[in-house]
Amino acid sequence: MKSLFCRFIEDRSGATAIEYGLIAALIAAALVSGMTVIGGAINNTMDGAANHIKNSQ
């Protein structure tokens, strides 16, 4: 039983998969937050343009 536990502790293949999963999750979170900020800025720009066109008529 002790050798099985030691072998489990020394196995690094699962740790690599978890690390890749964490990196992918961090990249996804950064992309979502970046797109949210950019989307808000684009929305404000389009609203400003629409109001300018509406008021100039």
N, CA, C and O atoms as a Tinker XYZ file with bonds, in Angstrom:
   228  protein
     1  N      0.826000   -1.193000    0.000000    73     2
     2  CA     0.000000    0.000000    0.000000    64     1     3
     3  C      0.866000    1.250000    0.000000    63     2     4     5
     4  O      0.547000    2.233000   -0.668000    81     3
     5  N      1.965000    1.209000    0.753000    73     3     6
     6  CA     2.856000    2.358000    0.818000    64     5     7
     7  C      3.518000    2.613000   -0.535000    63     6     8     9
     8  O      3.681000    3.765000   -0.935000    81     7
     9  N      3.898000    1.551000   -1.240000    73     7    10
    10  CA     4.536000    1.728000   -2.548000    64     9    11
    11  C      3.535000    2.295000   -3.560000    63    10    12    13
    12  O      3.925000    3.076000   -4.427000    81    11
    13  N      2.273000    1.925000   -3.470000    73    11    14
    14  CA     1.244000    2.466000   -4.349000    64    13    15
    15  C      1.068000    3.960000   -4.106000    63    14    16    17
    16  O      0.945000    4.736000   -5.054000    81    15
    17  N      1.057000    4.359000   -2.849000    73    15    18
    18  CA     0.920000    5.773000   -2.499000    64    17    19
    19  C      2.135000    6.569000   -2.979000    63    18    20    21
    20  O      1.986000    7.666000   -3.516000    81    19
    21  N      3.326000    6.023000   -2.786000    73    19    22
    22  CA     4.547000    6.705000   -3.238000    64    21    23
    23  C      4.573000    6.843000   -4.756000    63    22    24    25
    24  O      4.986000    7.877000   -5.282000    81    23
    25  N      4.136000    5.809000   -5.454000    73    23    26
    26  CA     4.071000    5.871000   -6.909000    64    25    27
    27  C      3.072000    6.930000   -7.367000    63    26    28    29
    28  O      3.317000    7.642000   -8.341000    81    27
    29  N      1.946000    7.030000   -6.662000    73    27    30
    30  CA     0.930000    8.033000   -6.981000    64    29    31
    31  C      1.477000    9.443000   -6.771000    63    30    32    33
    32  O      1.215000   10.329000   -7.585000    81    31
    33  N      2.218000    9.662000   -5.713000    73    31    34
    34  CA     2.790000   10.980000   -5.414000    64    33    35
    35  C      3.840000   11.365000   -6.453000    63    34    36    37
    36  O      3.936000   12.533000   -6.828000    81    35
    37  N      4.627000   10.397000   -6.922000    73    35    38
    38  CA     5.705000   10.681000   -7.864000    64    37    39
    39  C      5.233000   10.812000   -9.306000    63    38    40    41
    40  O      5.990000   11.286000  -10.154000    81    39
    41  N      3.998000   10.402000   -9.609000    73    39    42
    42  CA     3.480000   10.474000  -10.977000    64    41    43
    43  C      3.181000   11.930000  -11.331000    63    42    44    45
    44  O      2.384000   12.577000  -10.652000    81    43
    45  N      3.801000   12.447000  -12.373000    73    43    46
    46  CA     3.670000   13.851000  -12.754000    64    45    47
    47  C      2.784000   14.062000  -13.990000    63    46    48    49
    48  O      2.533000   15.208000  -14.363000    81    47
    49  N      2.313000   13.006000  -14.626000    73    47    50
    50  CA     1.540000   13.178000  -15.856000    64    49    51
    51  C      0.202000   13.859000  -15.589000    63    50    52    53
    52  O     -0.249000   14.654000  -16.414000    81    51
    53  N     -0.432000   13.577000  -14.483000    73    51    54
    54  CA    -1.687000   14.242000  -14.144000    64    53    55
    55  C     -1.492000   15.700000  -13.813000    63    54    56    57
    56  O     -2.352000   16.526000  -14.120000    81    55
    57  N     -0.380000   16.030000  -13.193000    73    55    58
    58  CA    -0.093000   17.423000  -12.841000    64    57    59
    59  C      0.075000   18.274000  -14.095000    63    58    60    61
    60  O     -0.343000   19.431000  -14.120000    81    59
    61  N      0.674000   17.717000  -15.118000    73    59    62
    62  CA     0.852000   18.456000  -16.369000    64    61    63
    63  C     -0.493000   18.763000  -17.000000    63    62    64    65
    64  O     -0.703000   19.875000  -17.486000    81    63
    65  N     -1.398000   17.816000  -17.006000    73    63    66
    66  CA    -2.731000   18.043000  -17.568000    64    65    67
    67  C     -3.477000   19.109000  -16.776000    63    66    68    69
    68  O     -4.170000   19.944000  -17.357000    81    67
    69  N     -3.340000   19.087000  -15.475000    73    67    70
    70  CA    -3.997000   20.098000  -14.637000    64    69    71
    71  C     -3.399000   21.470000  -14.910000    63    70    72    73
    72  O     -4.131000   22.457000  -14.983000    81    71
    73  N     -2.091000   21.547000  -15.063000    73    71    74
    74  CA    -1.450000   22.831000  -15.356000    64    73    75
    75  C     -1.932000   23.388000  -16.689000    63    74    76    77
    76  O     -2.212000   24.582000  -16.790000    81    75
    77  N     -2.035000   22.547000  -17.708000    73    75    78
    78  CA    -2.540000   23.003000  -19.000000    64    77    79
    79  C     -3.995000   23.456000  -18.882000    63    78    80    81
    80  O     -4.393000   24.434000  -19.516000    81    79
    81  N     -4.772000   22.766000  -18.090000    73    79    82
    82  CA    -6.158000   23.167000  -17.874000    64    81    83
    83  C     -6.262000   24.515000  -17.186000    63    82    84    85
    84  O     -7.102000   25.336000  -17.552000    81    83
    85  N     -5.412000   24.750000  -16.192000    73    83    86
    86  CA    -5.409000   26.040000  -15.505000    64    85    87
    87  C     -4.965000   27.172000  -16.426000    63    86    88    89
    88  O     -5.525000   28.267000  -16.384000    81    87
    89  N     -3.969000   26.910000  -17.249000    73    87    90
    90  CA    -3.518000   27.928000  -18.204000    64    89    91
    91  C     -4.636000   28.252000  -19.189000    63    90    92    93
    92  O     -4.876000   29.423000  -19.483000    81    91
    93  N     -5.316000   27.241000  -19.697000    73    91    94
    94  CA    -6.421000   27.466000  -20.630000    64    93    95
    95  C     -7.549000   28.252000  -19.958000    63    94    96    97
    96  O     -8.151000   29.121000  -20.587000    81    95
    97  N     -7.838000   27.961000  -18.702000    73    95    98
    98  CA    -8.886000   28.687000  -17.980000    64    97    99
    99  C     -8.502000   30.151000  -17.773000    63    98   100   101
   100  O     -9.352000   31.032000  -17.904000    81    99
   101  N     -7.239000   30.423000  -17.453000    73    99   102
   102  CA    -6.786000   31.801000  -17.278000    64   101   103
   103  C     -6.845000   32.575000  -18.593000    63   102   104   105
   104  O     -7.243000   33.739000  -18.615000    81   103
   105  N     -6.451000   31.930000  -19.682000    73   103   106
   106  CA    -6.520000   32.588000  -20.989000    64   105   107
   107  C     -7.971000   32.879000  -21.353000    63   106   108   109
   108  O     -8.277000   33.959000  -21.858000    81   107
   109  N     -8.865000   31.930000  -21.101000    73   107   110
   110  CA   -10.280000   32.138000  -21.401000    64   109   111
   111  C    -10.851000   33.281000  -20.565000    63   110   112   113
   112  O    -11.620000   34.094000  -21.077000    81   111
   113  N    -10.489000   33.350000  -19.302000    73   111   114
   114  CA   -10.982000   34.430000  -18.440000    64   113   115
   115  C    -10.464000   35.784000  -18.924000    63   114   116   117
   116  O    -11.200000   36.771000  -18.911000    81   115
   117  N     -9.206000   35.833000  -19.348000    73   115   118
   118  CA    -8.650000   37.083000  -19.866000    64   117   119
   119  C     -9.355000   37.500000  -21.155000    63   118   120   121
   120  O     -9.640000   38.681000  -21.352000    81   119
   121  N     -9.634000   36.546000  -22.024000    73   119   122
   122  CA   -10.339000   36.866000  -23.266000    64   121   123
   123  C    -11.752000   37.370000  -23.002000    63   122   124   125
   124  O    -12.193000   38.335000  -23.626000    81   123
   125  N    -12.458000   36.730000  -22.091000    73   123   126
   126  CA   -13.827000   37.153000  -21.783000    64   125   127
   127  C    -13.838000   38.550000  -21.191000    63   126   128   129
   128  O    -14.660000   39.379000  -21.581000    81   127
   129  N    -12.944000   38.823000  -20.262000    73   127   130
   130  CA   -12.924000   40.157000  -19.654000    64   129   131
   131  C    -12.497000   41.212000  -20.676000    63   130   132   133
   132  O    -13.037000   42.318000  -20.676000    81   131
   133  N    -11.554000   40.891000  -21.530000    73   131   134
   134  CA   -11.136000   41.827000  -22.571000    64   133   135
   135  C    -12.243000   42.111000  -23.563000    63   134   136   137
   136  O    -12.445000   43.258000  -23.958000    81   135
   137  N    -12.955000   41.084000  -23.965000    73   135   138
   138  CA   -14.063000   41.269000  -24.905000    64   137   139
   139  C    -15.193000   42.075000  -24.276000    63   138   140   141
   140  O    -15.870000   42.839000  -24.965000    81   139
   141  N    -15.397000   41.913000  -22.997000    73   139   142
   142  CA   -16.436000   42.682000  -22.301000    64   141   143
   143  C    -16.094000   44.171000  -22.325000    63   142   144   145
   144  O    -16.957000   45.008000  -22.590000    81   143
   145  N    -14.845000   44.493000  -22.051000    73   143   146
   146  CA   -14.419000   45.895000  -22.052000    64   145   147
   147  C    -14.503000   46.465000  -23.463000    63   146   148   149
   148  O    -15.029000   47.560000  -23.660000    81   147
   149  N    -13.993000   45.736000  -24.434000    73   147   150
   150  CA   -14.016000   46.210000  -25.819000    64   149   151
   151  C    -15.456000   46.333000  -26.318000    63   150   152   153
   152  O    -15.794000   47.281000  -27.026000    81   151
   153  N    -16.300000   45.369000  -25.944000    73   151   154
   154  CA   -17.702000   45.426000  -26.358000    64   153   155
   155  C    -18.400000   46.651000  -25.801000    63   154   156   157
   156  O    -19.194000   47.280000  -26.501000    81   155
   157  N    -18.121000   46.997000  -24.561000    73   155   158
   158  CA   -18.714000   48.193000  -23.961000    64   157   159
   159  C    -18.244000   49.461000  -24.653000    63   158   160   161
   160  O    -19.031000   50.382000  -24.872000    81   159
   161  N    -16.967000   49.512000  -24.997000    73   159   162
   162  CA   -16.424000   50.683000  -25.691000    64   161   163
   163  C    -17.033000   50.821000  -27.083000    63   162   164   165
   164  O    -17.370000   51.928000  -27.504000    81   163
   165  N    -17.175000   49.722000  -27.791000    73   163   166
   166  CA   -17.788000   49.764000  -29.124000    64   165   167
   167  C    -19.250000   50.188000  -29.022000    63   166   168   169
   168  O    -19.730000   50.977000  -29.835000    81   167
   169  N    -19.951000   49.665000  -28.029000    73   167   170
   170  CA   -21.350000   50.037000  -27.831000    64   169   171
   171  C    -21.491000   51.534000  -27.567000    63   170   172   173
   172  O    -22.375000   52.180000  -28.128000    81   171
   173  N    -20.634000   52.084000  -26.725000    73   171   174
   174  CA   -20.676000   53.523000  -26.442000    64   173   175
   175  C    -20.370000   54.344000  -27.686000    63   174   176   177
   176  O    -20.998000   55.377000  -27.916000    81   175
   177  N    -19.416000   53.897000  -28.485000    73   175   178
   178  CA   -19.068000   54.608000  -29.715000    64   177   179
   179  C    -20.240000   54.600000  -30.695000    63   178   180   181
   180  O    -20.562000   55.627000  -31.292000    81   179
   181  N    -20.869000   53.451000  -30.857000    73   179   182
   182  CA   -22.004000   53.350000  -31.775000    64   181   183
   183  C    -23.190000   54.180000  -31.279000    63   182   184   185
   184  O    -23.884000   54.809000  -32.078000    81   183
   185  N    -23.424000   54.184000  -29.980000    73   183   186
   186  CA   -24.504000   55.013000  -29.431000    64   185   187
   187  C    -24.237000   56.496000  -29.686000    63   186   188   189
   188  O    -25.146000   57.247000  -30.039000    81   187
   189  N    -22.984000   56.909000  -29.504000    73   187   190
   190  CA   -22.618000   58.296000  -29.762000    64   189   191
   191  C    -22.802000   58.667000  -31.229000    63   190   192   193
   192  O    -23.293000   59.753000  -31.539000    81   191
   193  N    -22.416000   57.781000  -32.119000    73   191   194
   194  CA   -22.584000   58.036000  -33.552000    64   193   195
   195  C    -24.064000   58.104000  -33.916000    63   194   196   197
   196  O    -24.473000   58.962000  -34.698000    81   195
   197  N    -24.862000   57.210000  -33.356000    73   195   198
   198  CA   -26.299000   57.205000  -33.645000    64   197   199
   199  C    -26.957000   58.479000  -33.135000    63   198   200   201
   200  O    -27.801000   59.059000  -33.819000    81   199
   201  N    -26.583000   58.910000  -31.957000    73   199   202
   202  CA   -27.140000   60.152000  -31.411000    64   201   203
   203  C    -26.715000   61.370000  -32.236000    63   202   204   205
   204  O    -27.501000   62.296000  -32.437000    81   203
   205  N    -25.482000   61.359000  -32.705000    73   203   206
   206  CA   -25.000000   62.469000  -33.527000    64   205   207
   207  C    -25.781000   62.540000  -34.842000    63   206   208   209
   208  O    -26.177000   63.622000  -35.277000    81   207
   209  N    -25.999000   61.391000  -35.467000    73   207   210
   210  CA   -26.769000   61.350000  -36.720000    64   209   211
   211  C    -28.217000   61.773000  -36.456000    63   210   212   213
   212  O    -28.799000   62.534000  -37.229000    81   211
   213  N    -28.779000   61.283000  -35.379000    73   211   214
   214  CA   -30.179000   61.592000  -35.040000    64   213   215
   215  C    -30.355000   63.090000  -34.777000    63   214   216   217
   216  O    -31.346000   63.680000  -35.206000    81   215
   217  N    -29.403000   63.708000  -34.076000    73   215   218
   218  CA   -29.507000   65.124000  -33.731000    64   217   219
   219  C    -29.173000   66.052000  -34.899000    63   218   220   221
   220  O    -29.583000   67.213000  -34.898000    81   219
   221  N    -28.442000   65.563000  -35.883000    73   219   222
   222  CA   -28.055000   66.420000  -37.005000    64   221   223
   223  C    -29.142000   66.515000  -38.072000    63   222   224   225
   224  O    -29.028000   67.342000  -38.977000    81   223
   225  N    -30.168000   65.716000  -37.999000    73   223   226
   226  CA   -31.219000   65.723000  -39.016000    64   225   227
   227  C    -32.237000   66.782000  -38.734000    63   226   228
   228  O    -33.196000   66.932000  -39.490000    81   227
